[in-house]
């Protein structure tokens, strides 16, 4: 079967809060009649990204074209969840023109790409490309390493040393698998910072990997879709830290129910303090504001917090305020819950 007869699939990966969902929402908005199917995977007990996408109000963004795989890392559950989901999509009477897979921020793309070599799907689908979204200000602020130059000097002095954190290894593995890197949130940094981050990316990507800049994930879809890389045929050549093991015990998440929020501004101040005090990586969720007909979305990456109303509450859904908190293992859950609900 020729490559062109296969359904192309794009894997969108990237660290927590890098802007993957925003990018995909833009792809939906600019699909120009192309039938996209989306597979969304989240780390945590409360699936939110699918809800954000189905609430986007874009024509053609049908709920049955958006499949959520929650409560588990997609790269660890390919046999139980991912493969059956893919089979259902490609066996539809009208299969999609393109499949977009958003991994969780803690997933490794390589095991997922290798799953496309399974007999059930390899004759029908090809991995068009692995797209890694990078949060430019987060990398510039050193979220994955303290002093990169000092770390490199130490390793050169003693090759036996390995001071990489779990976050660093995850970041580097997502870059190592990339065919395209999107340097997102460029509007939040200056040119010096952009060049610094580009140099960091160049250390971890393979030859010929393109790096493009974006703000709010806005790119011409022709840049992202249609790479025709057939990644499943070359993925074994891309070396990563976790080629032989992969452990999510370094991270944890939990849901905080905070009740009605009369002042989103006050909640934002509480969030800011809790994130700083407990080194929280990511917070996201929906909030009920009494007197408001619309659902309030809260997104936080490190100390940066974004809030907005996305759509009216549905008549058959419970108005509630629930936030997912994600961080490295050892979070003081009781203290964080007290800070947000007090």
Secondary structure in CASP SS format (residue, H / E / C, confidence):
PFRMAT SS
TARGET T0000
AUTHOR 0000-0000-0000
METHOD secondary structure of the structure
MODEL  1
X C 1.00
X C 1.00
X H 1.00
X H 1.00
X H 1.00
X C 1.00
X E 1.00
X E 1.00
X E 1.00
X E 1.00
X E 1.00
X E 1.00
X E 1.00
X E 1.00
X C 1.00
X C 1.00
X C 1.00
X C 1.00
X C 1.00
X H 1.00
X H 1.00
X H 1.00
X H 1.00
X H 1.00
X H 1.00
X H 1.00
X H 1.00
X H 1.00
X H 1.00
X C 1.00
X C 1.00
X C 1.00
X C 1.00
X C 1.00
X C 1.00
X E 1.00
X E 1.00
X E 1.00
X E 1.00
X E 1.00
X E 1.00
X C 1.00
X C 1.00
X C 1.00
X C 1.00
X C 1.00
X C 1.00
X C 1.00
X H 1.00
X H 1.00
X H 1.00
X H 1.00
X H 1.00
X H 1.00
X C 1.00
X C 1.00
X C 1.00
X C 1.00
X C 1.00
X C 1.00
X C 1.00
X C 1.00
X H 1.00
X H 1.00
X H 1.00
X E 1.00
X E 1.00
X E 1.00
X E 1.00
X C 1.00
X C 1.00
X C 1.00
X C 1.00
X H 1.00
X H 1.00
X H 1.00
X C 1.00
X H 1.00
X H 1.00
X H 1.00
X H 1.00
X H 1.00
X H 1.00
X H 1.00
X H 1.00
X H 1.00
X H 1.00
X H 1.00
X H 1.00
X H 1.00
X C 1.00
X C 1.00
X C 1.00
X C 1.00
X C 1.00
X C 1.00
X C 1.00
X E 1.00
X E 1.00
X E 1.00
X E 1.00
X E 1.00
X C 1.00
X C 1.00
X C 1.00
X C 1.00
X C 1.00
X C 1.00
X H 1.00
X H 1.00
X H 1.00
X H 1.00
X H 1.00
X H 1.00
X H 1.00
X H 1.00
X H 1.00
X C 1.00
X H 1.00
X H 1.00
X H 1.00
X H 1.00
X C 1.00
X C 1.00
X E 1.00
X E 1.00
X E 1.00
X E 1.00
X E 1.00
X E 1.00
X E 1.00
X E 1.00
X E 1.00
X E 1.00
X E 1.00
X H 1.00
X H 1.00
X H 1.00
X H 1.00
X H 1.00
X C 1.00
X C 1.00
X C 1.00
X C 1.00
X C 1.00
X C 1.00
X C 1.00
X H 1.00
X H 1.00
X H 1.00
X H 1.00
X H 1.00
X H 1.00
X H 1.00
X H 1.00
X H 1.00
X H 1.00
X C 1.00
X C 1.00
X C 1.00
X C 1.00
X C 1.00
X C 1.00
X C 1.00
X C 1.00
X H 1.00
X H 1.00
X H 1.00
X H 1.00
X H 1.00
X H 1.00
X H 1.00
X H 1.00
X H 1.00
X H 1.00
X H 1.00
X C 1.00
X C 1.00
X C 1.00
X E 1.00
X E 1.00
X E 1.00
X E 1.00
X E 1.00
X C 1.00
X H 1.00
X H 1.00
X H 1.00
X C 1.00
X C 1.00
X H 1.00
X H 1.00
X H 1.00
X H 1.00
X H 1.00
X H 1.00
X H 1.00
X H 1.00
X H 1.00
X H 1.00
X H 1.00
X H 1.00
X H 1.00
X H 1.00
X C 1.00
X C 1.00
X C 1.00
X C 1.00
X C 1.00
X E 1.00
X E 1.00
X E 1.00
X E 1.00
X C 1.00
X C 1.00
X C 1.00
X C 1.00
X C 1.00
X C 1.00
X C 1.00
X H 1.00
X H 1.00
X H 1.00
X H 1.00
X C 1.00
X C 1.00
X C 1.00
X C 1.00
X C 1.00
X C 1.00
X H 1.00
X H 1.00
X H 1.00
X C 1.00
X H 1.00
X H 1.00
X H 1.00
X C 1.00
X C 1.00
X C 1.00
X C 1.00
X C 1.00
X C 1.00
X C 1.00
X C 1.00
X C 1.00
X C 1.00
X C 1.00
X C 1.00
X C 1.00
X E 1.00
X E 1.00
X E 1.00
X E 1.00
X E 1.00
X E 1.00
X E 1.00
X C 1.00
X C 1.00
X C 1.00
X C 1.00
X C 1.00
X C 1.00
X H 1.00
X H 1.00
X H 1.00
X H 1.00
X H 1.00
X H 1.00
X H 1.00
X H 1.00
X H 1.00
X H 1.00
X H 1.00
X H 1.00
X H 1.00
X H 1.00
X H 1.00
X C 1.00
X C 1.00
X C 1.00
X E 1.00
X E 1.00
X E 1.00
X E 1.00
X E 1.00
X E 1.00
X C 1.00
X C 1.00
X C 1.00
X C 1.00
X C 1.00
X C 1.00
X E 1.00
X E 1.00
X E 1.00
X E 1.00
X E 1.00
X E 1.00
X E 1.00
X E 1.00
X C 1.00
X C 1.00
X E 1.00
X E 1.00
X E 1.00
X E 1.00
X E 1.00
X E 1.00
X E 1.00
X E 1.00
X E 1.00
X C 1.00
X C 1.00
X C 1.00
X C 1.00
X C 1.00
X C 1.00
X C 1.00
X C 1.00
X C 1.00
X E 1.00
X E 1.00
X E 1.00
X E 1.00
X E 1.00
X E 1.00
X E 1.00
X C 1.00
X C 1.00
X C 1.00
X C 1.00
X H 1.00
X H 1.00
X H 1.00
X H 1.00
X H 1.00
X H 1.00
X H 1.00
X H 1.00
X H 1.00
X C 1.00
END
